[in-house]
Structure formats: structure tokens, C-alpha cells
Amino acid sequence: MQEDYQRNGKGHETTLPRLLLDNAQRYGAKTALREKEWGVWQPYSWDEYLRKTAEFAAGMKKLGMGKGDVLVLIGDNRPEWLWAELAVQSIGGMALGLYQDAPVDEIEYIFSLTKCRMVVAEDQEQVDKMLSLKDRVSHLQYIVYHDAKGLSGSTEQGLHPFERICEQGRGDIEKFASWVDQIQPDDTCLIATTSGTTGRPKLAMLSHRNLLSMAANLGRVDPKQDSDEFVSFLPLAWMGEQMMAVASAMLFGFCVNFPEEPDTVQENIREIGPHLIFSPPRVWENLAARVRVKIMETSPLKRFLYNLLLPMGMRYADCLLAGTKPGVALRLGRAVADAGLFRPLRDRLGFSRIRSATTGGAALGPDTFRFFHALGVNLKQIYGQTEIAGISCIHADGRIDFDSVGEPIPETEIIISEEGEILSRSPAVFQGYYANPEATAETIRDGWLLSGDAGFFKENGQLVVIDRLKDVMHLADGTRFSPQFMENKLKFSPYVREAVILGRDRPHLAAIISIDPEIVGRWAESRLITYTTYQDLASKEQVYNLIRDEIADINSSLPETTRIKRFALLFKELDADDGELTRTRKLRRKVVEERYGNLIESLYGPDACIDLTASIQYQDGRTREVCGTIQIASVQ
């Protein structure tokens, strides 16, 4: 039966808990999950996966949880998250994941909307957030934790360790299969928060059919095997991680690995050597920047070899991607470069066994794409959104195009409306927004999902995503441009962390830039440039000259009408806690334009500098103001 789901894309005919039962019967003692703890990888078999899930489900039943109830999960990626998620789904409830750094007011809004009675919080930090809300959301009865550090002596009413809930349900686990039999493919099983680029996140409701039809159809064009390894290090609240660590892992039976700590992710990836990796553009951009920084710091010989061999890898990748056969000299050169540089570099990054490398969630700049293909990583773009269970398009092997996001996966239809908006239809389209029928009606019309993205199809049938429909801009002379495209080109520079491109109804383009403090700091130290704080570093004339050179290099590849003429370096990083970015690090353009309106006006005026005040908010709700003078610089 399971092979039929995988081969023929029939994921819509089953449910996630049913697949857990099937996998435990089929694989038994085979490792399903692996977590690094105390420096040692701790394996959990499919039998243990099922037992833990059944125990927690029975424990929740004892506490009165059941059909229609919402279980909120918050914390780092841990096996307990998956056990709890599958458990609540098996008794007819819904899982709702929150980002670890979600502020208290956003959590309170979601709790009040969903009337959730139970939350699984990882550790003391997250438990303290929940306890601070308990008086304001009276329906919250149970707070469950699985990292007892600092909590073992707590006597708060309703506070339980994860194992206690499992112990309470241990006597009823034989009932688990009968509970699963009552679950239908169209039952809502997951509530996923949207990115919230225009305000508070909406809560998208997804069924087993939505998630598993997506996973099955993705597997038909990007095959996965039960022998594969996958490292889950991005927040499980993100739809992309649910797509891989839950839906695809359950359907195809591969092993999901959890790093020890966020700081050890790269080391742990190298230890596992995954076959599959899926990350948003910021991860690939950071990896590319890290490689370039390490090369800057290495010995002159290694730096010479890198600068000699990387262009050869770029030319080889360009030939393959253009569909032309590389010449003999280029093939030989590429083989030498692979043995001497690219293979050791892939191993250092943890990509020694990578078969499927994908990116999605936002556009990835062509320069970053070319860089990884030059290294021999077959990186592919996917396109989708939370409301279509994560994916609707992907590059097929041998049909990778830097400018596009590939072609629709099986069972997915995509059309372009008269306004240029991308519309999608598939079994994976979500059921609607939780407690928000008005927003649902605005997003789904006649069965078509309105993406809000502008795009078009190329002659080769591949979809090109221009930008958010509302963000595509025109200069004063009518020249059309995509700020996101320009921002991606800027962020390919290792020195740029975030960028905001301006120019709507203006005479030219301008940019507000947040530098990468670690990389620019190393650059400054190597040149004996002293600084104290981020604000001090961002104000240095030498740093302005550095960024000016980076922008000038980018401008040289652009038409005269869409070149960046002026820029300013912000004295703080753009931050999700300040509302300037979403939790998935997408730009909240409207917030930035309102908050830095005076700076924007100065970029288009005669001023050479401006005194600016900005507010910084900490996760505990405290705020402070940052004041300083920001230079306005021109690019020749």
C-alpha cells in the first residue's frame, strides 16, 4: 500500500498517523529519528517512534484532549515535537507550531484565537513565556515541557514533564490503532502560521490530504528513499520543515536527524552527511558568504587555488545549465578542480552525499545558485507557499534555470491572471484560514489559490516569479523593476546581511543596507581598523568605501536605468523583534518605509548625512532608543 502512495502520488488516500503505524510494522527496529545529546547521537526506531506517540496521545486523552482541540508546540527541533504532533493528530486534534523567538503578544493573540488548552514547550525559557500568559488566557490548562533543566522543582498548577503525560497514557496504547482508524484524510491536522509580511500572521489550516498529496507529488519529480538521511535544523513551525521532516519523512520512511544545539548545526550536518537538504535562501547565502570569508583568511596558496579553480567550476556549471556539452579541456580542468578543491569543500560543508538540495520560501539570487553549482551541488529552486502545503513548482534534474522556479509538480495547475498574478490549483491547497473566513474568501476563488506574487511562464514552460505583486515598482520615468531581485544581488555580497531597495516613483534606485557584523568586523580587524559597536563599525568611512565598491560591481552588470545611485548603512540590524522582518526573515517593506521615512527622503535629497532615532525591542518586551548620524553616500 505504501509503495502505491509513493509511486503513484496517492498520498491523499491515507493519514500521517496511519503512515506511522504502517512504517512501524514495515521497518520496526530501523532508525526513524536521531538526536545528538551529550555529544552522542541517540537513535529512535520506528517502533519507539510509534510507542512514544501512542503514549502521549493516550496521556492527552486522559487530560480531556480530543477531536478539534489545538495543541501548540514551541521550542527547538526535538523528537518530542514530532511525537506530540503525531499524537494530537491521531486523536483528531490539530498541531500548531510557533517560532522559538515569537514575542509574547503574538503568542497571546494566537492562544486567544485558537482557545488552545495545552502547549508543549521545550525548556524553561519557553515555559516562562507560557506562565506569563496563563492569567490572560484562562483556557490554557496544561503546559508540558521536555527539558527539565531549571524546572524540576516547579509546583505550578498544570505544569507537567513530557514523560509524565506518557506514563499516564502507557496503559491505553493498545487503543491507538482504533483512534487512528477514525481519522480521515480530509481532517485538519496542522495549523501553520503564515509569514505575516503585512501584519499579524494568519493561521492556515491543512489536512492530511493536503500534506501527503504534496509530499507524494514532490517525490515523483525529486525522488526520496527510505535509506536517506535528513537533518532537521530549521524551525518546525515553518511550512518547509513540516514538508520534509513530517510529511515526506512519514511517506518515504527516511531518517530525520536533530542537531544538538543551533550553534552546532554545521558540524552535525557534516557528521551525518545527509542525502537531502532543504533550506531557505538565507541559509544558502550565509553558507556562500562563510566560504568566501574563510578563503579571505586562509593561506595565500589556498586563496590562489580557489581564485584559479572557482571560475573553471562556474564555466562548467554554465555549460551544463545552458544544455551545451563542455569541451575536453574544461572537463579535465573541472575534474582537477573537483579533486583538489570542490570535493573537500563539499565535505567541509556536509554535502559529501547530497543528492537533493533545494531552496524555497523566497527567491535565491542567481549568483548564489551559480556558486553552489560550481562546487558540484545540484541546487534546485522550489516555489510555493504555506497555503499550498509548501510547494507547487520545482526544477527538474537537467532543467535548472537560474531565473525561474521550475515547473509545476504533478496534480498542480498554475495560470497567470490578467493582472499578472500567479494562481494555483491542486489537492494540496489549504482548507482556509482559522477563524478568518473573510481572508479565506480573498485568497481562494473558484478553487484557485491567489498567491499575491507576480510572474510569467518562459517559452520553455518554466515559471518566473518577479516579486510580490504589490511590491513590483516603477521609477518616475516608468521603468519597471523588482526590488527583491536587486536585494538578492546585494545580499550575495558577504558583507551585506540585509538590504532594502527603494525607488517607487523616484528618479533612481537607492538602498538602505545592514552590514554583516561578523564578516565586516573580521575585514576591519584584518586592516587594523578599530571599532567598538555595530553602530561604530557601520559608520566607518572605510566600511562605506567597501560597500560602495560592492554596489559598483553589481551596478556594472545592470542596465543604466536600474542601477543604485545612493545608499546608507543603517546603524542597527533589521530585526524580526522590531517588526522589520518576519520570523522567516522576509522583509516587511511597509514597516521599514514608515519607520525610516526621514532617511529615505534624505537618500533622494541634497543631504550628506541625517540624524536618526530608531527603537529596538527585546524579546521580553523592553525597548530602547538608538540615536546616531547616518551618512548618505553616492555610487559613481
C-alpha positions in Angstrom: 0.0 0.0 0.0 2.7 2.5 1.0 4.7 1.9 -2.2 1.5 2.7 -4.1 1.3 6.0 -2.3 4.9 6.8 -3.2 4.9 5.6 -6.8 1.5 7.0 -7.9 1.2 10.1 -5.9 -1.7 8.7 -3.8 -0.7 10.4 -0.6 -4.2 11.8 -0.3 -5.6 8.3 0.4 -4.1 8.0 3.9 -3.2 10.0 7.0 0.0 10.8 8.9 -0.8 8.6 12.0 -1.8 5.7 9.7 1.6 6.0 7.9 3.3 5.9 11.4 1.6 2.6 12.1 2.5 1.3 8.6 6.1 2.3 9.0 6.5 0.7 12.4 5.1 -2.5 11.0 7.3 -2.3 7.9 10.6 -1.0 9.4 10.4 -2.0 13.1 13.9 -1.5 14.6 15.2 0.6 11.7 16.2 4.1 12.9 13.5 6.7 12.3 14.8 9.6 14.3 18.2 10.5 15.7 19.1 13.3 18.2 22.5 14.4 19.3 22.6 14.7 23.1 25.6 15.0 25.4 27.9 14.6 22.3 26.4 11.3 21.3 23.8 10.5 18.6 20.8 8.9 20.2 18.7 6.8 17.8 15.0 6.1 18.0 13.5 3.2 15.9 10.1 3.3 14.1 8.8 1.1 16.9 9.9 3.6 19.5 8.5 6.5 17.4 5.1 4.7 17.4 5.3 3.8 21.1 6.1 7.4 22.3 3.4 8.9 20.0 0.8 6.4 21.3 1.7 7.0 24.9 1.5 10.8 24.6 -1.8 10.5 22.6 -3.3 8.3 25.4 -2.0 10.7 28.0 -3.7 13.7 26.3 -6.9 11.7 26.1 -6.7 11.2 29.9 -6.5 15.0 30.2 -9.6 15.5 28.1 -7.9 16.5 24.8 -9.6 15.2 21.6 -11.2 16.0 18.3 -10.9 19.6 17.2 -8.5 20.6 20.0 -5.4 22.6 19.2 -2.0 21.7 20.6 0.6 24.4 20.4 4.3 23.5 20.2 7.2 25.8 20.7 10.9 25.1 21.0 13.9 23.8 19.1 13.7 20.8 16.8 13.5 17.7 19.0 11.9 14.2 18.7 9.3 15.3 21.3 7.9 17.8 18.9 7.2 15.1 16.3 5.8 12.7 18.9 3.4 15.3 20.2 2.4 16.5 16.7 1.5 13.0 15.5 -0.2 12.2 18.8 -2.6 15.1 18.7 -3.4 14.3 15.1 -4.1 10.7 16.0 -6.9 11.8 18.4 -8.5 14.2 15.9 -6.7 17.3 17.0 -4.5 19.9 15.3 -0.9 20.8 15.8 0.2 24.5 15.7 3.9 25.3 15.8 5.3 28.6 17.0 8.7 30.1 16.3 11.1 29.9 19.3 11.6 33.7 19.3 7.9 34.6 18.9 7.1 37.6 21.1 4.6 37.2 24.0 2.0 39.5 22.4 1.9 37.4 19.2 1.7 34.1 21.2 -1.2 35.6 23.2 -3.0 36.6 20.0 -2.7 33.0 18.7 -3.8 31.5 22.0 -6.8 33.7 22.3 -7.8 32.9 18.7 -7.5 29.2 18.9 -8.6 28.7 22.6 -5.9 26.1 23.0 -5.8 24.2 26.3 -2.4 22.6 26.0 1.1 23.6 24.9 4.3 21.6 24.6 7.2 23.9 25.4 10.8 22.7 25.2 12.5 24.3 28.2 12.4 26.9 31.0 12.7 29.9 28.6 9.5 28.8 26.7 7.7 27.7 29.9 8.3 31.1 31.4 6.6 32.7 28.4 3.6 30.4 28.8 3.3 31.0 32.5 3.4 34.8 32.0 0.3 34.3 29.7 -1.7 32.0 31.9 -3.6 34.7 33.7 -4.6 36.4 30.4 -5.6 33.2 28.6 -7.7 31.3 31.1 -8.4 28.4 28.8 -4.7 27.4 28.8 -4.8 24.4 31.3 -1.6 22.4 30.6 2.0 23.3 30.0 4.2 20.3 29.1 8.0 20.6 28.9 10.7 18.1 27.9 13.9 19.8 29.0 13.7 19.8 32.8 16.7 22.0 33.5 15.6 24.7 35.9 12.0 23.2 36.2 12.4 20.1 38.3 11.3 21.8 41.5 8.4 23.8 39.9 5.0 23.3 41.5 2.9 25.5 39.1 -0.5 24.0 38.6 -0.9 22.4 35.2 2.8 22.2 34.6 3.9 18.6 33.6 7.1 17.0 32.3 6.6 15.2 28.9 7.3 11.8 30.4 4.6 12.2 33.0 2.0 12.5 30.2 3.5 9.4 28.6 3.3 7.5 31.8 -0.3 8.4 32.3 -1.2 7.0 28.9 1.0 3.9 28.9 -1.8 1.6 29.8 -4.0 2.7 26.9 -1.6 2.5 24.0 -3.4 -0.6 22.5 -6.3 1.8 21.7 -4.1 3.9 19.4 -4.8 2.0 16.2 -8.6 2.3 16.8 -8.2 6.1 17.3 -6.2 6.3 14.0 -8.9 4.4 12.2 -11.3 7.2 12.9 -9.1 9.9 11.3 -10.0 10.8 7.7 -7.7 12.3 5.0 -9.7 15.5 4.9 -9.5 16.1 8.7 -7.5 19.2 9.6 -4.2 18.1 11.2 -1.9 21.2 11.0 -2.4 24.9 11.6 0.6 26.7 10.1 1.3 30.4 10.7 1.9 32.5 7.5 4.9 34.7 7.2 2.9 37.8 8.2 4.7 40.3 5.8 1.7 42.7 6.1 0.7 42.3 9.8 -0.2 39.6 12.2 0.3 36.1 10.8 -2.8 34.2 9.6 -3.4 30.6 10.6 -3.6 28.3 7.5 -5.5 25.0 8.1 -4.0 22.0 6.3 -5.4 18.4 6.1 -3.6 15.1 5.9 -4.6 15.1 2.2 -3.0 18.5 1.6 0.3 17.5 3.2 0.6 14.0 1.8 -0.5 14.7 -1.7 2.1 17.4 -1.8 4.8 15.1 -0.5 3.9 12.3 -2.9 3.9 14.6 -5.9 7.1 16.2 -4.9 8.6 12.7 -4.6 7.7 11.9 -8.2 10.0 14.6 -9.5 12.5 14.8 -6.7 12.8 11.1 -5.5 13.4 10.2 -1.9 14.3 6.8 -0.5 13.9 5.1 2.9 17.7 4.9 3.2 18.1 8.7 3.0 19.2 10.9 5.9 17.8 14.4 6.5 18.9 16.9 9.1 16.1 19.0 10.6 17.6 22.3 11.8 15.1 24.9 10.6 12.1 25.8 12.8 9.4 23.1 12.7 6.9 25.9 12.8 8.0 26.7 9.2 6.0 25.0 6.4 9.1 24.0 4.6 10.4 21.9 7.6 6.9 20.3 8.0 7.1 19.4 4.3 10.3 17.5 4.8 10.6 16.3 8.5 7.0 15.3 8.8 5.1 14.7 5.6 7.9 13.5 3.3 9.7 11.5 6.1 6.5 9.8 7.0 5.6 8.9 3.4 9.0 7.8 2.3 10.4 6.4 5.6 13.8 8.3 5.7 15.6 9.1 8.9 15.3 12.6 10.4 18.2 13.9 12.5 18.1 16.7 15.1 21.3 18.7 15.9 22.5 19.1 19.5 22.2 22.9 19.5 21.6 25.6 16.9 25.3 26.6 17.2 26.4 23.0 16.2 24.2 22.6 13.1 27.0 22.8 10.6 29.2 20.4 12.5 26.3 18.0 12.9 25.4 18.2 9.3 28.9 17.2 8.4 28.7 14.2 10.8 25.5 12.9 9.3 26.3 13.7 5.6 22.6 14.0 4.6 21.3 12.9 1.2 18.5 15.6 1.4 18.7 19.2 2.4 16.1 21.9 2.1 16.8 25.4 3.3 15.5 29.0 2.6 17.8 31.4 0.7 19.3 33.0 3.8 20.9 29.7 4.7 22.5 29.2 1.3 23.5 32.9 1.2 25.2 32.5 4.6 27.0 29.4 3.6 28.3 31.1 0.4 29.4 34.1 2.5 31.1 31.9 5.1 33.1 30.1 2.4 34.3 33.4 0.9 35.3 34.7 4.4 37.3 31.5 5.1 39.1 31.9 1.8 39.9 35.5 2.7 41.5 34.2 5.9 43.3 31.2 4.5 46.9 31.0 3.3 48.0 32.8 0.0 48.4 29.4 -1.8 45.0 28.2 -0.9 43.5 31.5 -1.8 45.3 31.4 -5.2 44.0 27.9 -6.0 40.4 28.9 -5.0 40.5 32.0 -7.2 42.0 29.9 -10.1 39.7 26.9 -9.9 36.3 28.5 -8.9 35.9 30.3 -12.3 36.5 27.0 -14.0 33.7 25.5 -11.9 31.5 28.4 -12.9 32.1 27.9 -16.6 31.5 24.2 -16.3 28.2 24.8 -14.5 27.1 27.4 -17.0 27.7 24.9 -19.9 25.6 22.2 -18.2 22.8 24.6 -17.3 22.8 26.0 -20.8 22.4 22.5 -22.2 25.8 22.6 -24.1 28.5 19.9 -23.7 31.7 21.2 -22.0 34.8 20.8 -24.1 37.6 18.3 -23.3 39.8 20.9 -21.7 37.0 22.2 -19.5 36.0 18.7 -18.4 39.6 17.8 -17.5 40.0 21.1 -15.6 36.8 20.5 -13.8 37.9 17.1 -12.7 41.2 18.5 -11.4 39.3 21.3 -9.6 36.8 18.8 -8.1 39.6 16.6 -6.7 41.7 19.5 -5.4 39.1 21.9 -4.2 35.4 21.2 -4.7 35.2 17.7 -3.2 37.0 18.7 0.1 34.9 21.9 0.3 31.6 19.9 -0.1 32.8 17.6 2.6 33.6 20.5 4.9 30.0 21.9 4.3 28.5 18.4 5.0 27.5 17.9 1.4 29.6 14.8 0.6 26.4 12.7 0.0 23.9 15.3 -1.1 21.5 14.0 -3.8 18.7 16.5 -3.4 19.5 20.1 -2.5 16.6 22.6 -2.7 15.8 26.1 -1.6 12.5 27.9 -1.2 10.5 30.3 0.8 11.9 33.3 -1.1 13.9 34.0 -4.3 17.5 32.9 -4.3 19.9 35.2 -6.3 21.4 33.7 -9.5 24.9 34.4 -8.2 24.4 32.1 -5.2 22.9 29.5 -7.5 25.9 29.5 -9.8 28.3 29.4 -6.8 26.8 26.1 -5.5 26.6 24.5 -8.9 30.2 25.4 -9.5 31.0 23.4 -6.3 29.1 20.4 -7.7 25.9 20.8 -5.5 22.8 20.2 -7.7 20.8 23.0 -6.0 17.2 23.5 -7.2 14.7 26.2 -6.6 11.2 25.4 -5.4 8.2 27.7 -5.3 5.1 27.5 -3.1 3.6 28.9 0.0 2.1 27.8 3.3 -1.4 27.8 1.7 -0.4 25.0 -0.8 1.4 22.9 1.8 4.8 24.3 0.9 5.4 23.6 -2.8 3.8 23.9 -6.3 6.9 24.1 -8.6 10.4 22.7 -8.7 13.4 22.5 -11.1 13.6 19.0 -12.6 17.0 17.5 -12.9 18.7 18.7 -16.1 16.2 21.6 -16.4 17.7 24.1 -14.0 17.3 27.7 -14.9 18.6 30.4 -12.5 15.9 32.9 -13.5 12.9 30.5 -12.9 11.4 28.4 -10.1 10.9 25.3 -12.4 7.7 23.7 -13.5 4.5 22.6 -11.6 4.7 19.3 -9.8 2.2 16.6 -10.8 -1.5 17.4 -10.0 -0.7 21.1 -9.8 -2.1 23.6 -12.3 -0.8 27.1 -12.5 -2.1 30.0 -14.6 -1.3 33.7 -14.8 -4.2 36.1 -14.3 -4.8 39.2 -16.4 -3.2 41.2 -13.6 -0.1 39.0 -13.8 -0.8 37.2 -10.6 0.2 33.5 -10.1 -2.8 31.3 -9.4 -2.5 27.7 -8.3 -4.9 24.7 -8.0 -4.0 21.3 -6.6 -5.1 18.8 -3.9 -2.6 20.5 -1.6 -4.4 23.8 -1.5 -5.3 24.5 2.1 -8.7 24.4 3.7 -8.8 28.1 4.7 -7.6 30.4 7.5 -8.6 29.5 11.1 -11.4 31.7 12.3 -11.0 34.1 9.3 -13.5 33.4 6.6 -13.0 36.9 5.0 -9.3 36.3 4.4 -10.1 32.8 3.1 -12.5 34.2 0.6 -9.9 36.7 -0.6 -7.3 34.0 -1.1 -9.3 31.1 -2.6 -11.6 32.0 -5.6 -13.3 29.3 -7.6 -10.9 26.7 -6.3 -7.8 28.8 -7.3 -5.3 29.9 -4.7 -4.3 33.6 -5.2 -0.5 33.8 -4.4 -0.1 37.6 -4.4 3.0 37.1 -6.5 3.6 38.5 -10.0 5.1 36.1 -12.5 5.1 34.7 -16.1 5.9 31.5 -17.9 9.0 31.3 -20.1 8.9 29.7 -23.5 10.4 26.5 -22.0 7.4 26.2 -19.7 9.2 27.3 -16.5 7.7 29.8 -14.1 9.4 33.0 -13.3 8.4 34.8 -10.1 9.1 38.5 -10.4 8.2 39.7 -6.9 5.2 40.3 -4.7 2.5 41.8 -6.9 2.2 44.8 -4.6 6.0 45.3 -4.4 6.8 45.5 -8.2 7.7 49.1 -8.6 8.2 51.8 -11.3 10.6 54.6 -11.3 9.4 58.1 -12.1 10.1 57.6 -15.8 8.1 54.4 -15.9 11.0 52.0 -15.7 9.8 48.7 -14.1 12.0 47.0 -11.5 11.8 44.3 -8.9 13.3 45.4 -5.5 13.5 41.7 -4.4 15.7 40.9 -7.4 18.1 43.8 -6.6 18.1 42.9 -2.8 19.1 39.4 -3.6 22.0 40.6 -5.8 23.2 42.8 -2.9 22.9 40.0 -0.4 25.2 37.9 -2.5 28.0 40.1 -1.1 29.4 38.5 2.1 29.4 42.0 3.7 25.7 42.6 3.3 23.2 41.0 5.8 20.0 42.7 4.7 19.1 45.3 2.0 16.1 47.4 1.2 15.8 48.8 -2.3 13.9 52.0 -2.8 12.7 53.8 -6.0 8.9 53.7 -6.3 8.0 56.9 -8.3 11.5 58.2 -7.7 14.2 59.3 -10.2 16.6 56.5 -9.4 17.2 53.5 -7.1 18.6 53.8 -3.6 19.4 51.3 -0.9 19.3 51.0 2.9 21.8 48.3 3.9 22.5 46.4 7.1 26.1 45.1 7.1 27.0 41.6 8.4 28.8 42.5 11.7 30.8 39.3 11.9 32.2 39.4 8.4 32.7 43.1 8.1 34.2 43.0 11.6 36.8 40.5 10.5 37.5 42.5 7.4 38.1 45.6 9.6 40.3 43.8 12.1 42.5 42.4 9.2 43.1 46.1 8.2 43.7 47.3 11.8 40.5 49.3 11.8 39.4 49.7 15.4 35.7 49.9 16.4 33.5 49.3 19.4 29.9 48.6 18.5 27.9 47.7 15.4 26.9 51.3 15.2 30.5 52.4 15.2 31.5 49.9 12.6 28.7 50.8 10.3 29.7 54.5 10.4 33.4 53.9 9.4 34.4 55.6 6.1 36.4 52.5 5.1 33.3 50.4 5.5 31.3 52.8 3.4 34.0 52.5 0.7 33.9 48.7 0.9 30.1 48.6 0.4 30.4 51.3 -2.4 32.8 49.0 -4.3 30.4 46.1 -3.8 27.4 48.1 -5.2 29.5 49.4 -8.1 30.4 45.9 -9.0 26.7 44.9 -9.0 25.8 48.0 -11.0 28.2 47.1 -13.7 26.0 44.1 -14.6 22.8 46.1 -14.7 21.1 48.4 -17.2 21.9 52.1 -16.5 18.2 52.8 -15.6 18.2 50.3 -12.7 21.5 51.0 -11.1 21.7 52.0 -7.4 22.8 55.6 -7.2 22.8 56.3 -3.4 22.9 54.3 -0.3 23.1 54.4 3.5 24.3 52.0 6.1 21.8 51.5 8.9 23.3 51.7 12.4 21.3 48.6 13.5 20.4 45.3 12.0 17.0 44.8 10.6 15.3 42.5 13.1 12.2 40.4 13.5 11.8 41.5 17.1 11.5 45.1 15.8 8.8 44.1 13.3 11.1 44.9 10.3 11.4 41.3 9.2 9.1 38.3 9.6 10.2 35.2 11.6 11.3 33.7 8.3 13.4 36.8 7.7 11.2 38.2 4.9 11.2 42.0 4.7 8.2 43.9 6.0 8.7 46.6 3.4 5.8 48.8 4.6 7.1 48.9 8.2 10.6 49.8 7.0 9.4 52.5 4.8 7.3 54.1 7.6 10.0 53.7 10.3 12.8 55.1 8.2 10.8 57.7 6.2 13.2 60.5 7.1 16.2 58.5 6.0 14.5 57.6 2.7 13.8 61.3 2.0 17.4 62.1 2.6 18.5 59.5 0.1 16.7 61.5 -2.5 17.6 64.9 -1.3 20.8 67.0 -1.1 21.8 65.9 2.5 25.1 64.3 3.1 24.0 62.9 6.4 21.0 62.7 8.7 20.4 62.3 12.5 18.2 59.3 13.1 16.5 57.8 16.1 15.3 54.2 16.0 13.6 51.9 18.6 14.9 48.5 19.4 12.7 45.9 21.1 13.9 42.9 23.1 12.1 39.6 23.3 11.0 40.3 26.9 9.2 43.4 25.6 11.7 46.1 26.8 12.6 48.8 24.3 15.4 51.3 24.0 16.2 54.0 21.5 19.3 54.2 19.3 20.4 57.6 18.0 23.1 58.4 15.6 24.2 60.2 12.5 24.0 58.2 9.2 26.0 59.2 6.1 24.3 59.4 2.7 26.7 58.1 0.1 26.7 58.1 -3.7 27.9 55.5 -6.1 29.7 56.6 -9.2 
